[in-house]
Amino acid sequence: MDESPLEQQSQSHEQENEIVTEGSAFGHGEPPSQDGSVPPKVDSPVEVLDEKVSKQIIKEGHGSKPSKYSTCFLHYRAWTKHTQHKFEDTWQEQQPIELVLGKEKKEMTGLAIGVASMKSGERALLHIGWELGYGKDGNFSFPNVPPMADLLYEVEVIGFDETKEAIVSYFLTLTSDSSKTKCYPKLFGKARSDMTVEERIGAADRRKMDGNNLFKDDKLEEAMQQYEMAIAYMGDDFMFQLYGKYQDMALAVKNPCHLNMAACLIKLKRYDEAVGHCNIVLTEEEKNPKALFRRGKAKAELGQMDSAREDFRKAQKYAPDDNAIRRELRGIAEQEKAVYQKQKEMYKGIFGGGRDESGGKGKSRNWLITLWQWLVSLFSRILGRNRVKAD
């Protein structure tokens, strides 16, 4: 695997825009602004795509629409329409899915019809009848969908790859002579299912390198598009099958993509999401100093100072010469010192007494202390009088 210019840089975190590198048109799958517990309220016109499928656009996309047999990458949230029970959320799992149009599972038929009408970067709310969803019987495993349940999907298309079948299908719409498609061999990409492990990892690595170049140009959204595409190549089903050197090869691409996503998200002030990507890496590599550093940075921005300091100290343990980690720890110490001084001044104003900054005695005692002393004196007098009566 060729090293990028970024891989030749120092491993230090000194530059805040550092990106990790080890060894078609797309729109970033940005999570919705709401918490996602209920379907979004959409006021745009309803577009009827099929007798059982309609669409309302939330955000316009760009470019062309995918053709048949395209591999589409998307994020979605899904609810049952009447009960508004959410049964799936790929944003929460931080794992986009791939959907091959024309080869989708039966329960995804309605979703595929909707996605086929969408452009890269487009987000929409799809209304799907039960006939093109989980059907009359529903699904009682995962995801849990009741019988005859109409569905709502909030979908965002990240992008799509045109496979060989997709391109052949396109050219066949222009000419009945399929032999003419032989003139375009460089356009024919392999379907993911036909790739060897090395080819799949290599394809993901190319996406990652494209993302690194975009990051250097400060095109953060575009960079994240590429990192998410790379991560999509390294899905859970694929990773589960790997072991030994192939697992190491895949993680050497996948984990840096998560860390690069975290770096972009920190710059975009989406700190919770950055923490999530760092957590994924730390699940595999608990001693990864870059994951600890970036998670600490995101937590510090969220005001979680104790947890951030713990992450920075762990990162420093594994990267003791890193100046950026020292700088972050020093920043937390200075911030806490400033808070302590502010609290000290506040408490001094409440409890008073003592000496002022010039060394002289305070001009007046605080009224709370005066009141307390008066009460103690009164209590002592009453107690003394009761003792005299007893004698």
Secondary structure as UniProt FT lines:
FT   HELIX           5..8
FT   TURN            16..17
FT   STRAND          47..50
FT   TURN            51..52
FT   STRAND          53..59
FT   TURN            68..69
FT   STRAND          71..80
FT   TURN            81..83
FT   STRAND          86..89
FT   HELIX           90..93
FT   STRAND          97..100
FT   TURN            101..102
FT   HELIX           106..108
FT   HELIX           109..116
FT   STRAND          123..128
FT   HELIX           130..132
FT   TURN            133..137
FT   TURN            147..148
FT   STRAND          151..161
FT   HELIX           164..172
FT   TURN            173..174
FT   HELIX           178..183
FT   HELIX           185..187
FT   HELIX           192..194
FT   HELIX           197..216
FT   TURN            217..218
FT   HELIX           220..233
FT   HELIX           236..240
FT   HELIX           244..267
FT   TURN            268..269
FT   HELIX           271..284
FT   TURN            286..287
FT   HELIX           289..301
FT   TURN            302..303
FT   HELIX           305..318
FT   TURN            320..321
FT   HELIX           323..351
FT   TURN            357..358
FT   HELIX           367..390
//
